[in-house]
Amino acid sequence: MRYPTIQSRKKTSDIIRYNSDLTTTNSKITLDQNLFSFLLEGNKSVQYAGKKITINPNQFFLLSAGNCLMSEKTSAPNGKYRSVLFFFDNELLTDFFTRHSMPTRHSISEPSGEPFLVFEKDAFLTNFVDSLELILSSVPSLSQELQRVKLEELLIYLSGCYPGVLRRLHDNSYYSERDFLIRQVVIANMYNVVTVEELAFLCYMTLSTFKRHFANLYGTSPRKWFQEKRMQKAAEMLKNSNLDLSEIHLELGYENLSSFIQSFKQVHGTTPKQYRLNSLDA
């Protein structure tokens, strides 16, 4: 399944429906524009270099342009994933800040700012999303003027309810300094089920470039570094908690128990079960 995008359409904004009956995990998405993602049914998570969050239909995202990983789930085995997507470019957001005497975003050299903002739906916002669905059902082709009016309506309302929050959105298309970004990705995903290739994508690098810079920073390969950090954590959990192995291996980002046991033996020279018994005898 391909996530909808407006690449190459040369539009300043676009409103579309996005429905699916499939579950996706860590789809690599490059957003050329900012995006309001209104979830109607199902669950959705988004992960940028240093942050990940999951929303439900009572919430919605404002996502910055840039690379991210998206996961989408239906709410029931035979359910649907339904959403309305509102794409718009930086020019419209800057114009809004200027006309409403709102400061522009931080300098692109600053690693501050948020890659996404999460809002709770209220009665107005629920009706606003309903109005988008009504427009999509009634108008064969949405004019740019109509879309700008709807975007203005939404931004004005959010600015009133959440003063200053919109200014925190960080433009990920101008990503942070390389080493900072790598460290941010590593810390945020130390115990997540994410491949090295996916980490490289979040850092806007090829796999080989990411591995080379990672080795310069940490003195080893990503695979070995993550394995050692996770096994250090595993040893602490075996000593200091009553969690069983099935709980520990999931919490540390291992999809199956056998690979967790194998990694533990490689680092500690014994099985997790034996390690726990030895720690009790010590």
VENMO-V119493 format. One record per backbone hydrogen bond with DSSP energy under -1.0 kcal/mol. CO is the residue of the C=O (numbers start at 0). NH is the residue of the N-H. If there is no record, write none. Layout:
{{CO;NH} {CO;NH}}
//
This chain:
{{5;8} {11;88} {13;86} {15;84} {17;82} {19;80} {23;71} {26;69} {28;67} {30;65} {33;87} {34;62} {35;85} {36;60} {37;83} {40;81} {42;72} {43;54} {44;70} {45;52} {46;68} {50;47} {52;45} {54;43} {55;58} {57;120} {59;118} {60;36} {61;116} {62;34} {65;30} {67;28} {68;46} {69;26} {70;44} {71;23} {72;42} {75;78} {80;19} {81;39} {81;40} {82;17} {83;37} {84;15} {85;35} {86;13} {87;33} {88;92} {89;93} {90;94} {91;95} {92;96} {93;97} {94;98} {95;99} {96;101} {97;100} {106;109} {113;169} {114;63} {116;61} {118;59} {121;125} {122;126} {123;127} {124;128} {125;129} {126;130} {127;131} {128;132} {129;133} {130;134} {131;135} {132;136} {133;137} {134;138} {142;146} {143;147} {144;148} {145;149} {146;150} {147;151} {148;152} {149;153} {150;154} {151;155} {152;156} {153;157} {154;158} {155;159} {156;160} {157;161} {161;164} {164;167} {165;168} {167;113} {169;171} {170;173} {176;180} {177;181} {178;182} {179;183} {180;184} {181;185} {182;186} {183;187} {184;188} {188;191} {191;193} {194;198} {195;199} {196;200} {197;201} {198;202} {199;204} {200;203} {205;209} {206;210} {207;211} {208;212} {209;213} {210;214} {211;215} {212;216} {213;217} {214;218} {220;224} {221;225} {222;226} {223;227} {224;228} {225;229} {226;230} {227;231} {228;232} {229;233} {230;234} {231;235} {232;236} {233;237} {234;238} {235;239} {236;240} {243;247} {244;248} {246;250} {247;251} {248;253} {249;252} {255;259} {256;260} {257;261} {258;262} {259;263} {260;264} {261;265} {262;266} {263;267} {264;268} {270;274} {271;275} {272;276} {273;277} {274;278} {275;279} {276;280} {277;281}}
//
